[in-house]
Amino acid sequence: MSSSPYLPEASALSGWRKSSYSGASNGNCVEVSAAYPGAVPVRDSKDPKGPALVFDVAAWSAFVAAVRHGEFD
């Protein structure tokens, strides 16, 4: 896991991709990057130069699985 829970400037990383749950409106979008070894950075697409939260891979995988199973509906 990352020693820091966030990156102050997310634009320092490349390879950002939007969540498939963001929809077609491009409004409230979450993006993730695979460019951070051993962790998953997550940012708000409306603020690409802003901060990104950094999650442990296992924690992020558990969150995504819960979303897919409708646990937050």
Jmol script that loads the backbone (N, CA, C; Angstrom):
load data "model"
ATOM      1  N   MET A   1       0.840  -1.186   0.000  1.00  0.00           N
ATOM      2  CA  MET A   1       0.000   0.000   0.000  1.00  0.00           C
ATOM      3  C   MET A   1       0.875   1.236   0.000  1.00  0.00           C
ATOM      4  N   SER A   2       0.342   2.286  -0.520  1.00  0.00           N
ATOM      5  CA  SER A   2       1.050   3.553  -0.565  1.00  0.00           C
ATOM      6  C   SER A   2       1.261   4.084   0.849  1.00  0.00           C
ATOM      7  N   SER A   3       2.376   4.795   1.056  1.00  0.00           N
ATOM      8  CA  SER A   3       2.609   5.402   2.358  1.00  0.00           C
ATOM      9  C   SER A   3       1.781   6.670   2.541  1.00  0.00           C
ATOM     10  N   SER A   4       1.225   7.186   1.457  1.00  0.00           N
ATOM     11  CA  SER A   4       0.401   8.381   1.510  1.00  0.00           C
ATOM     12  C   SER A   4      -1.012   8.050   1.047  1.00  0.00           C
ATOM     13  N   PRO A   5      -2.043   8.511   1.768  1.00  0.00           N
ATOM     14  CA  PRO A   5      -3.421   8.204   1.370  1.00  0.00           C
ATOM     15  C   PRO A   5      -3.909   9.035   0.191  1.00  0.00           C
ATOM     16  N   TYR A   6      -3.104   9.984  -0.263  1.00  0.00           N
ATOM     17  CA  TYR A   6      -3.511  10.794  -1.414  1.00  0.00           C
ATOM     18  C   TYR A   6      -2.289  11.310  -2.159  1.00  0.00           C
ATOM     19  N   LEU A   7      -2.536  11.682  -3.396  1.00  0.00           N
ATOM     20  CA  LEU A   7      -1.528  12.356  -4.213  1.00  0.00           C
ATOM     21  C   LEU A   7      -1.984  13.803  -4.361  1.00  0.00           C
ATOM     22  N   PRO A   8      -1.176  14.774  -3.999  1.00  0.00           N
ATOM     23  CA  PRO A   8      -1.617  16.164  -4.079  1.00  0.00           C
ATOM     24  C   PRO A   8      -1.946  16.631  -5.494  1.00  0.00           C
ATOM     25  N   GLU A   9      -1.254  16.081  -6.501  1.00  0.00           N
ATOM     26  CA  GLU A   9      -1.524  16.479  -7.878  1.00  0.00           C
ATOM     27  C   GLU A   9      -1.642  15.225  -8.745  1.00  0.00           C
ATOM     28  N   ALA A  10      -2.880  14.833  -9.014  1.00  0.00           N
ATOM     29  CA  ALA A  10      -3.157  13.596  -9.751  1.00  0.00           C
ATOM     30  C   ALA A  10      -2.668  13.633 -11.184  1.00  0.00           C
ATOM     31  N   SER A  11      -2.523  14.805 -11.756  1.00  0.00           N
ATOM     32  CA  SER A  11      -2.094  14.899 -13.151  1.00  0.00           C
ATOM     33  C   SER A  11      -0.665  14.407 -13.344  1.00  0.00           C
ATOM     34  N   ALA A  12       0.066  14.167 -12.257  1.00  0.00           N
ATOM     35  CA  ALA A  12       1.427  13.638 -12.365  1.00  0.00           C
ATOM     36  C   ALA A  12       1.420  12.206 -12.893  1.00  0.00           C
ATOM     37  N   LEU A  13       0.279  11.518 -12.796  1.00  0.00           N
ATOM     38  CA  LEU A  13       0.156  10.151 -13.289  1.00  0.00           C
ATOM     39  C   LEU A  13      -0.502  10.137 -14.655  1.00  0.00           C
ATOM     40  N   SER A  14      -0.242   9.091 -15.405  1.00  0.00           N
ATOM     41  CA  SER A  14      -0.872   8.944 -16.715  1.00  0.00           C
ATOM     42  C   SER A  14      -1.834   7.758 -16.680  1.00  0.00           C
ATOM     43  N   GLY A  15      -2.512   7.531 -17.790  1.00  0.00           N
ATOM     44  CA  GLY A  15      -3.361   6.348 -17.924  1.00  0.00           C
ATOM     45  C   GLY A  15      -4.661   6.385 -17.151  1.00  0.00           C
ATOM     46  N   TRP A  16      -5.221   7.550 -16.933  1.00  0.00           N
ATOM     47  CA  TRP A  16      -6.493   7.655 -16.224  1.00  0.00           C
ATOM     48  C   TRP A  16      -7.621   7.142 -17.105  1.00  0.00           C
ATOM     49  N   ARG A  17      -8.564   6.408 -16.495  1.00  0.00           N
ATOM     50  CA  ARG A  17      -9.746   5.935 -17.226  1.00  0.00           C
ATOM     51  C   ARG A  17     -10.970   6.130 -16.356  1.00  0.00           C
ATOM     52  N   LYS A  18     -12.093   6.455 -17.018  1.00  0.00           N
ATOM     53  CA  LYS A  18     -13.337   6.713 -16.291  1.00  0.00           C
ATOM     54  C   LYS A  18     -14.038   5.425 -15.909  1.00  0.00           C
ATOM     55  N   SER A  19     -14.769   5.494 -14.847  1.00  0.00           N
ATOM     56  CA  SER A  19     -15.588   4.376 -14.398  1.00  0.00           C
ATOM     57  C   SER A  19     -16.688   4.097 -15.411  1.00  0.00           C
ATOM     58  N   SER A  20     -16.989   2.840 -15.610  1.00  0.00           N
ATOM     59  CA  SER A  20     -18.094   2.475 -16.506  1.00  0.00           C
ATOM     60  C   SER A  20     -19.438   2.860 -15.899  1.00  0.00           C
ATOM     61  N   TYR A  21     -19.463   3.181 -14.620  1.00  0.00           N
ATOM     62  CA  TYR A  21     -20.688   3.606 -13.955  1.00  0.00           C
ATOM     63  C   TYR A  21     -20.926   5.107 -14.087  1.00  0.00           C
ATOM     64  N   SER A  22     -20.034   5.826 -14.755  1.00  0.00           N
ATOM     65  CA  SER A  22     -20.154   7.275 -14.879  1.00  0.00           C
ATOM     66  C   SER A  22     -21.288   7.700 -15.796  1.00  0.00           C
ATOM     67  N   GLY A  23     -21.674   6.859 -16.721  1.00  0.00           N
ATOM     68  CA  GLY A  23     -22.767   7.189 -17.615  1.00  0.00           C
ATOM     69  C   GLY A  23     -22.337   8.077 -18.765  1.00  0.00           C
ATOM     70  N   ALA A  24     -23.277   8.399 -19.620  1.00  0.00           N
ATOM     71  CA  ALA A  24     -22.994   9.148 -20.838  1.00  0.00           C
ATOM     72  C   ALA A  24     -22.924  10.659 -20.621  1.00  0.00           C
ATOM     73  N   SER A  25     -23.446  11.147 -19.515  1.00  0.00           N
ATOM     74  CA  SER A  25     -23.508  12.598 -19.298  1.00  0.00           C
ATOM     75  C   SER A  25     -22.158  13.223 -18.964  1.00  0.00           C
ATOM     76  N   ASN A  26     -21.167  12.411 -18.619  1.00  0.00           N
ATOM     77  CA  ASN A  26     -19.841  12.894 -18.233  1.00  0.00           C
ATOM     78  C   ASN A  26     -19.903  13.871 -17.064  1.00  0.00           C
ATOM     79  N   GLY A  27     -20.873  13.712 -16.196  1.00  0.00           N
ATOM     80  CA  GLY A  27     -21.035  14.592 -15.047  1.00  0.00           C
ATOM     81  C   GLY A  27     -20.167  14.175 -13.878  1.00  0.00           C
ATOM     82  N   ASN A  28     -20.730  13.431 -12.958  1.00  0.00           N
ATOM     83  CA  ASN A  28     -20.025  13.003 -11.761  1.00  0.00           C
ATOM     84  C   ASN A  28     -19.223  11.737 -12.066  1.00  0.00           C
ATOM     85  N   CYS A  29     -17.976  11.917 -12.485  1.00  0.00           N
ATOM     86  CA  CYS A  29     -17.166  10.789 -12.930  1.00  0.00           C
ATOM     87  C   CYS A  29     -16.001  10.525 -11.988  1.00  0.00           C
ATOM     88  N   VAL A  30     -15.726   9.266 -11.815  1.00  0.00           N
ATOM     89  CA  VAL A  30     -14.568   8.815 -11.058  1.00  0.00           C
ATOM     90  C   VAL A  30     -13.602   8.208 -12.055  1.00  0.00           C
ATOM     91  N   GLU A  31     -12.320   8.529 -11.901  1.00  0.00           N
ATOM     92  CA  GLU A  31     -11.290   7.953 -12.759  1.00  0.00           C
ATOM     93  C   GLU A  31     -10.267   7.226 -11.902  1.00  0.00           C
ATOM     94  N   VAL A  32      -9.699   6.160 -12.448  1.00  0.00           N
ATOM     95  CA  VAL A  32      -8.636   5.410 -11.780  1.00  0.00           C
ATOM     96  C   VAL A  32      -7.438   5.331 -12.721  1.00  0.00           C
ATOM     97  N   SER A  33      -6.275   5.106 -12.149  1.00  0.00           N
ATOM     98  CA  SER A  33      -5.053   4.973 -12.941  1.00  0.00           C
ATOM     99  C   SER A  33      -4.323   3.699 -12.535  1.00  0.00           C
ATOM    100  N   ALA A  34      -3.743   3.047 -13.510  1.00  0.00           N
ATOM    101  CA  ALA A  34      -2.933   1.851 -13.255  1.00  0.00           C
ATOM    102  C   ALA A  34      -1.450   2.203 -13.157  1.00  0.00           C
ATOM    103  N   ALA A  35      -1.135   3.475 -13.134  1.00  0.00           N
ATOM    104  CA  ALA A  35       0.259   3.922 -13.175  1.00  0.00           C
ATOM    105  C   ALA A  35       0.899   4.068 -11.797  1.00  0.00           C
ATOM    106  N   TYR A  36       0.306   3.482 -10.783  1.00  0.00           N
ATOM    107  CA  TYR A  36       0.832   3.604  -9.417  1.00  0.00           C
ATOM    108  C   TYR A  36       1.003   2.198  -8.865  1.00  0.00           C
ATOM    109  N   PRO A  37       2.193   1.635  -8.917  1.00  0.00           N
ATOM    110  CA  PRO A  37       2.412   0.230  -8.524  1.00  0.00           C
ATOM    111  C   PRO A  37       1.939  -0.091  -7.106  1.00  0.00           C
ATOM    112  N   GLY A  38       1.147  -1.152  -6.993  1.00  0.00           N
ATOM    113  CA  GLY A  38       0.705  -1.633  -5.692  1.00  0.00           C
ATOM    114  C   GLY A  38      -0.453  -0.905  -5.067  1.00  0.00           C
ATOM    115  N   ALA A  39      -1.027   0.070  -5.780  1.00  0.00           N
ATOM    116  CA  ALA A  39      -2.136   0.842  -5.224  1.00  0.00           C
ATOM    117  C   ALA A  39      -3.012   1.341  -6.370  1.00  0.00           C
ATOM    118  N   VAL A  40      -4.189   1.871  -5.996  1.00  0.00           N
ATOM    119  CA  VAL A  40      -5.125   2.380  -7.001  1.00  0.00           C
ATOM    120  C   VAL A  40      -5.451   3.837  -6.678  1.00  0.00           C
ATOM    121  N   PRO A  41      -4.919   4.773  -7.468  1.00  0.00           N
ATOM    122  CA  PRO A  41      -5.284   6.170  -7.293  1.00  0.00           C
ATOM    123  C   PRO A  41      -6.654   6.440  -7.929  1.00  0.00           C
ATOM    124  N   VAL A  42      -7.457   7.254  -7.257  1.00  0.00           N
ATOM    125  CA  VAL A  42      -8.810   7.579  -7.708  1.00  0.00           C
ATOM    126  C   VAL A  42      -8.969   9.095  -7.647  1.00  0.00           C
ATOM    127  N   ARG A  43      -9.496   9.678  -8.747  1.00  0.00           N
ATOM    128  CA  ARG A  43      -9.682  11.133  -8.776  1.00  0.00           C
ATOM    129  C   ARG A  43     -11.041  11.489  -9.360  1.00  0.00           C
ATOM    130  N   ASP A  44     -11.419  12.733  -9.165  1.00  0.00           N
ATOM    131  CA  ASP A  44     -12.631  13.310  -9.742  1.00  0.00           C
ATOM    132  C   ASP A  44     -12.262  13.825 -11.129  1.00  0.00           C
ATOM    133  N   SER A  45     -12.954  13.364 -12.163  1.00  0.00           N
ATOM    134  CA  SER A  45     -12.608  13.762 -13.529  1.00  0.00           C
ATOM    135  C   SER A  45     -12.786  15.261 -13.774  1.00  0.00           C
ATOM    136  N   LYS A  46     -13.598  15.924 -12.980  1.00  0.00           N
ATOM    137  CA  LYS A  46     -13.801  17.363 -13.151  1.00  0.00           C
ATOM    138  C   LYS A  46     -12.608  18.174 -12.635  1.00  0.00           C
ATOM    139  N   ASP A  47     -11.696  17.519 -11.901  1.00  0.00           N
ATOM    140  CA  ASP A  47     -10.546  18.199 -11.321  1.00  0.00           C
ATOM    141  C   ASP A  47      -9.276  17.385 -11.592  1.00  0.00           C
ATOM    142  N   PRO A  48      -8.884  17.253 -12.867  1.00  0.00           N
ATOM    143  CA  PRO A  48      -7.753  16.390 -13.217  1.00  0.00           C
ATOM    144  C   PRO A  48      -6.402  16.820 -12.644  1.00  0.00           C
ATOM    145  N   LYS A  49      -6.270  18.077 -12.254  1.00  0.00           N
ATOM    146  CA  LYS A  49      -5.018  18.532 -11.646  1.00  0.00           C
ATOM    147  C   LYS A  49      -5.093  18.524 -10.127  1.00  0.00           C
ATOM    148  N   GLY A  50      -6.251  18.171  -9.598  1.00  0.00           N
ATOM    149  CA  GLY A  50      -6.437  18.128  -8.156  1.00  0.00           C
ATOM    150  C   GLY A  50      -5.879  16.856  -7.549  1.00  0.00           C
ATOM    151  N   PRO A  51      -6.213  16.604  -6.310  1.00  0.00           N
ATOM    152  CA  PRO A  51      -5.673  15.433  -5.616  1.00  0.00           C
ATOM    153  C   PRO A  51      -6.356  14.130  -6.044  1.00  0.00           C
ATOM    154  N   ALA A  52      -5.698  13.030  -5.736  1.00  0.00           N
ATOM    155  CA  ALA A  52      -6.264  11.701  -5.933  1.00  0.00           C
ATOM    156  C   ALA A  52      -6.123  10.937  -4.622  1.00  0.00           C
ATOM    157  N   LEU A  53      -7.161  10.225  -4.259  1.00  0.00           N
ATOM    158  CA  LEU A  53      -7.067   9.324  -3.119  1.00  0.00           C
ATOM    159  C   LEU A  53      -6.363   8.058  -3.584  1.00  0.00           C
ATOM    160  N   VAL A  54      -5.575   7.443  -2.713  1.00  0.00           N
ATOM    161  CA  VAL A  54      -4.831   6.240  -3.069  1.00  0.00           C
ATOM    162  C   VAL A  54      -5.296   5.097  -2.165  1.00  0.00           C
ATOM    163  N   PHE A  55      -5.788   4.028  -2.803  1.00  0.00           N
ATOM    164  CA  PHE A  55      -6.313   2.879  -2.071  1.00  0.00           C
ATOM    165  C   PHE A  55      -5.451   1.648  -2.285  1.00  0.00           C
ATOM    166  N   ASP A  56      -5.370   0.827  -1.271  1.00  0.00           N
ATOM    167  CA  ASP A  56      -4.741  -0.475  -1.373  1.00  0.00           C
ATOM    168  C   ASP A  56      -5.503  -1.291  -2.421  1.00  0.00           C
ATOM    169  N   VAL A  57      -4.799  -2.092  -3.226  1.00  0.00           N
ATOM    170  CA  VAL A  57      -5.427  -2.856  -4.295  1.00  0.00           C
ATOM    171  C   VAL A  57      -6.531  -3.763  -3.763  1.00  0.00           C
ATOM    172  N   ALA A  58      -6.305  -4.450  -2.660  1.00  0.00           N
ATOM    173  CA  ALA A  58      -7.316  -5.358  -2.101  1.00  0.00           C
ATOM    174  C   ALA A  58      -8.555  -4.592  -1.643  1.00  0.00           C
ATOM    175  N   ALA A  59      -8.361  -3.446  -1.030  1.00  0.00           N
ATOM    176  CA  ALA A  59      -9.499  -2.637  -0.572  1.00  0.00           C
ATOM    177  C   ALA A  59     -10.304  -2.120  -1.757  1.00  0.00           C
ATOM    178  N   TRP A  60      -9.615  -1.664  -2.806  1.00  0.00           N
ATOM    179  CA  TRP A  60     -10.311  -1.173  -3.993  1.00  0.00           C
ATOM    180  C   TRP A  60     -11.076  -2.307  -4.665  1.00  0.00           C
ATOM    181  N   SER A  61     -10.483  -3.471  -4.765  1.00  0.00           N
ATOM    182  CA  SER A  61     -11.154  -4.626  -5.373  1.00  0.00           C
ATOM    183  C   SER A  61     -12.409  -5.009  -4.601  1.00  0.00           C
ATOM    184  N   ALA A  62     -12.334  -4.965  -3.281  1.00  0.00           N
ATOM    185  CA  ALA A  62     -13.502  -5.277  -2.451  1.00  0.00           C
ATOM    186  C   ALA A  62     -14.603  -4.241  -2.669  1.00  0.00           C
ATOM    187  N   PHE A  63     -14.246  -2.975  -2.777  1.00  0.00           N
ATOM    188  CA  PHE A  63     -15.218  -1.914  -3.034  1.00  0.00           C
ATOM    189  C   PHE A  63     -15.901  -2.121  -4.380  1.00  0.00           C
ATOM    190  N   VAL A  64     -15.120  -2.376  -5.423  1.00  0.00           N
ATOM    191  CA  VAL A  64     -15.680  -2.580  -6.765  1.00  0.00           C
ATOM    192  C   VAL A  64     -16.612  -3.793  -6.773  1.00  0.00           C
ATOM    193  N   ALA A  65     -16.228  -4.860  -6.103  1.00  0.00           N
ATOM    194  CA  ALA A  65     -17.084  -6.046  -6.028  1.00  0.00           C
ATOM    195  C   ALA A  65     -18.406  -5.717  -5.334  1.00  0.00           C
ATOM    196  N   ALA A  66     -18.355  -4.928  -4.278  1.00  0.00           N
ATOM    197  CA  ALA A  66     -19.575  -4.539  -3.566  1.00  0.00           C
ATOM    198  C   ALA A  66     -20.483  -3.692  -4.447  1.00  0.00           C
ATOM    199  N   VAL A  67     -19.893  -2.780  -5.229  1.00  0.00           N
ATOM    200  CA  VAL A  67     -20.681  -1.963  -6.157  1.00  0.00           C
ATOM    201  C   VAL A  67     -21.365  -2.858  -7.182  1.00  0.00           C
ATOM    202  N   ARG A  68     -20.606  -3.786  -7.742  1.00  0.00           N
ATOM    203  CA  ARG A  68     -21.174  -4.691  -8.753  1.00  0.00           C
ATOM    204  C   ARG A  68     -22.304  -5.553  -8.206  1.00  0.00           C
ATOM    205  N   HIS A  69     -22.238  -5.871  -6.919  1.00  0.00           N
ATOM    206  CA  HIS A  69     -23.285  -6.697  -6.303  1.00  0.00           C
ATOM    207  C   HIS A  69     -24.442  -5.874  -5.759  1.00  0.00           C
ATOM    208  N   GLY A  70     -24.419  -4.552  -6.000  1.00  0.00           N
ATOM    209  CA  GLY A  70     -25.533  -3.698  -5.608  1.00  0.00           C
ATOM    210  C   GLY A  70     -25.612  -3.380  -4.130  1.00  0.00           C
ATOM    211  N   GLU A  71     -24.517  -3.520  -3.413  1.00  0.00           N
ATOM    212  CA  GLU A  71     -24.538  -3.298  -1.964  1.00  0.00           C
ATOM    213  C   GLU A  71     -24.734  -1.837  -1.560  1.00  0.00           C
ATOM    214  N   PHE A  72     -24.630  -0.913  -2.504  1.00  0.00           N
ATOM    215  CA  PHE A  72     -24.796   0.501  -2.191  1.00  0.00           C
ATOM    216  C   PHE A  72     -26.040   1.092  -2.842  1.00  0.00           C
ATOM    217  N   ASP A  73     -26.858   0.247  -3.454  1.00  0.00           N
ATOM    218  CA  ASP A  73     -28.078   0.723  -4.119  1.00  0.00           C
ATOM    219  C   ASP A  73     -29.140   1.093  -3.105  1.00  0.00           C
TER     220      ASP A  73
END
end "model"
wireframe off; spacefill off
backbone 0.3
color backbone group
